[in-house]
Amino acid sequence: MAQAQDTLRVREQRTGWILVAPAFILLALVFAYPILRSFWLSLFTENLGTNLQPVFSGLNNYGRMAGDGRFWNTMWNTSVFTFFSVVLELLLGMAFALILHQPFKGRGIVRTIAILPWALPTALIGLVWQWIFNDQFGVWNDLLIRLGIINQGINWLGDPILAMMCVIAADVWKTTPFISILLLAGLQSIPDDLYEAHSIDGATPWQNFTRITLPLLMPQILIAVLFRFAQAFGVFDLIQVMTAGGPGGATEVVSLYIYSTVMRYLDFGYGAALVVVTFTLLVIAVAIASFLLSKSRANLTQ
């Protein structure tokens, strides 16, 4: 009997591997090969001689990166942008999901409208927000002047701190609906009987939220945070359209630096090294975030 069960288990595992094999092959082609290719290219430096052939230099590009102040500045900008964007999107997305989960007239229409910012092209959104924050003709300055908050227009995209705040605001406006829809799907899977039974025991709405909603919603929160973390860390088009990394590199993220290194300076070896290091740091950060969120989920469910 035990031998038959072991045989059945082996067959099920073999069938499972056969079914997931195409997905692994696709992932290898889409992710593994480009990264391995980039690592190979990162071992070469561009030769400025007459033959223009790259020269094998080993890990020199990585040593050069350690002393590259511009690279570390872009990593700092990327980290700031990613942290504040993801945190604000998670908080606002949770609030909107809770509102959209409540029964009210026209809820379907409101839900449809709420997802529109996420459906619009990012480059178009960046252009729109660039005009909104324009110092001479922008809607934001005009509104603040009419309300008497400021006396003259502010150059929002010309100040280092304000420019970073503006690109974060634009990203939050566009991607908050994505998180809210994910969390709304999770809220709809929670039975109402749990809240009713908890309320009978004298629980307050806040206790219902912390003891029922959050623990049961942690899988959706984990997925949303990991998706948005990876997307925000690799942001390119939004910042390229709004500020192009300015002013003075204040909003230049690592993806813009890689683009400039490869496309403007044609330094393919160093650009490939930047890709490899950035990808490695992203994988490590996602793994740490996944571990911390999983640990917090375990603590909430206890």
N, C-alpha and C positions, 0 to 999 in steps of 0.2 A: 504493500500500500504506500509506504513512504517512498519507495523507488519510483512508483508511478507518479506521485506528486512532484518529485524532483524532476522527472522527465517532462511533465507538463509545464513546470516553471521554466525549465530551460527553453522549451519551445516558445513560450510566451515572451521570454526575453529576446530570443532570436527574432521573433516576429516584430517586436518593438523596435529593435535595431534596424531591421529592414525598412520599416515604415519611416523612421526618422533619418535614414541615410541620405535621401535626397536633400533634406533641409541642411544637414551637415555639409554636404558637397556644395550647396548654394552659398552657405556662409563662408566656406573656405575660398570660393571664387570671389565673393564680394568683399570680404574683409581680410582674410589671411594673406592672399596673394599680394594685394596692394601694399600691405604693411611690410611683408617680406621684401618686396621689390623696393620699397622706400628705404628699408634698412640697407639693402645692397647699394643703392645709389648714394646713401649717406657716407659710405666709405670712400668716396671719391671727391676730389675738389676740381673746380674748373680751371683748365690751363689757358692762360691768356696769351700763349705763344701763337705761332703761325698755324700750327695744325689744329688748334682748338679742341684737342682731345682731353677728356678728363683724366686726371692722374690719381692713382690709388694712394690714399693718405691714411688709411686705417681709421682710428677714432679721433682724428684731429678736429673734425667738425664738432664733435661733442665737447672736446676741450675748449674750443672756441666759444661754444654756447655758454659755458660756465662763467666766462668773463664778459658776456654780452649784456650790457645794461639795458638795452632796448628790449631784449627778449624778456628779462625779468620784469620790466615795467609792463609789458603786454600781459604777462601772466598775472600780475597784480590787478590790472584792469579787468581781465577776464574773470578773475575770482570775485572781485567786487560786483561786477555785473551779474554773474551767475547767482551769487548768494542772495542779493537783494531782490532780484527778479523772481527766483524760485520761492522765497519766503513770502513775498507779497502776493504772488499768484496763488500760493497754497491757501493763505488766509482769506483772500477775496473769493477764490474758487469755492472754498468751504461755505462761506456766507451765502454766495449765490446759489449753491446747490441746495442748501437748507431752505432758501426762499422758494426756489423752483419746485421743491418737493412738496410744498404745501398746496392743498387744493384751493383754487380760485378760478374765477371765470376768465377764459381766454388764456389759460396756462399753456396750451399747445402753441399758440402764436408767440407768446413771450419766449418760450424755449427755442423756437425757431429763430427768432430775432437775436437771441443771446449768442447763438453759435456763429453768426455772420462774421464778426471780426476774425475768428479763426479761419474762416473759409477764404478770406481775401488774400491776395498775393502779398508777401512780406515786403517786396520792393515797393509796391504801390502804397502800402501802409507807411513805409519810411518816408516816401515823398510827401504824403499828406501831413504827417507829423512835422516834417521839416518846415512846411509852410505854416502850420499852426504856431510853431515857436519862432517864426521869422521876426526879427527885431523891428522891422519897419511896417510890414503888412500883416503880421501874424494875428490870428484870432485871439490867442491867449493874452497878448499884450493889450489888445483893444478891450477885451473883457475886464482886465484888471484896472485899466485906466477909467473905464466907465463906472466901475464900482468904487473908484477913489482909493484903491489900495496902492497904486503907484502913480507917479506924475508923468513919467516918460517911459518909453519902451526899453525893455531890458534885452540885451543880446544873450539870449538863453544858450545858444549853441556856440557862443564865443568865449564863454567862461568855462574853465576846466571842470569845476564841481557841478555847475548847472547843466553842462552838456551831458555829463554822465547821468544825472538825474533825469534828463529828458529822454535819453535812449532807454533807460530803465522803465520810465513811464509808458513809452510807446510799446515796449515789449510786453509789459504787464497788461496793457489794454488789449493787445492782440491775442495773447496766449492764455489769459485767465479763463475764457470760455472752454478751452480744452480740458483744463483741470476740473472745472465745474461740471462738465458733462460726465467725466469719469466718476466723480464722486456722486453725482446724481444717480448714476446706474447702480452704484453700491448702496445708496440709501434705499432705493426701490426694492432691493433684495432683502432688507431687514424686515422681519414680520412685525406688524403693528401690535400683535399680542404681547410681545416683550415689553413694549412701552406701557401698555395698559396694566399688565401685571405689576410692573415696577412702580407705576403711579399709585396703584391700590395700596402698596406698602408705604406710601408717603413720600416717594421720591420727588424731588423738584425737577423742572426742565433741565437745569444745569447738570444734575446728577444723572438724568437720562442720557444726556449728551456724552458725559465723561465715562459712564459705566457701560453704556450699550452702544451708542453710535460710534464713538472713536474706536473701541476695540474691534468691532465688527467691520469697520470701514478701513482698517489698517492695510489690508491687501491692495485696495484701490489707491490709498494714499501712497503706498510704496511704489506702485507702478507709475503714478502720476509724477512723483518727485524724481524718480530715476529717468523717466523720459524727458522731463523738462530740464533736468540737470545736464544731461548729455546734449540736448539741443541748445541750451543757453551757453554752455561751454564752447560750442562750435559756432556761435553766432557770427554771421558775416554780412548778409545782404542788408539787414536793417541798419546797422552802424555804417556800412559803406555808403548807403544812400543818404543818411541823415547828416553824418559828420565826416565821413571818410577817415576816421581815426583822430580827427582834430578835436579841439585846438591844441596844437603842440604835442600830439600823441596822447592826450588825456583820455581819449576813448578808444585808442587803438588796442584791439584785442589780438590774441595770438593768431587767429585765422587771417586777419588783415596783414599781419607781419609776414606770415608764410606766403601769402599771395604776392606781396611786394618783393620778397626775396626771390621768388621763382619767376614771376612774370615781368617785373620791372628791372631787377638786377641780374636775372638769368643765372643765379647761383643755385643750381639744381641740387648739388650735393648738400649744401648747408640747409636748403629748404627741406630736403628729405629728412635730414637729421632733426629739424624742428618738428616735422610731422611725427616721427617715431617717438620722440620724447613727449610731445603733447598727447599722443594716443596712449602712451604708457601711463602718464599721470592721470588721464581721464579714467582709464580702467581701474587704477588704484583708488581714485576718489569715489567712483561708483561702487566699488566693492566695500569700501569703508561705510559709505552712506547706506548701502543695503544692509550691512551688518548692524549698524546702529538702529535703523528703523525696525529691523526684525527683532532686535533685543527690546526695543521699546514696545513693540506689539506684544511680545511675550510677557512683559511686565504689566501691560494693561489687561491682558486676559487672565492674569492670576487672581 
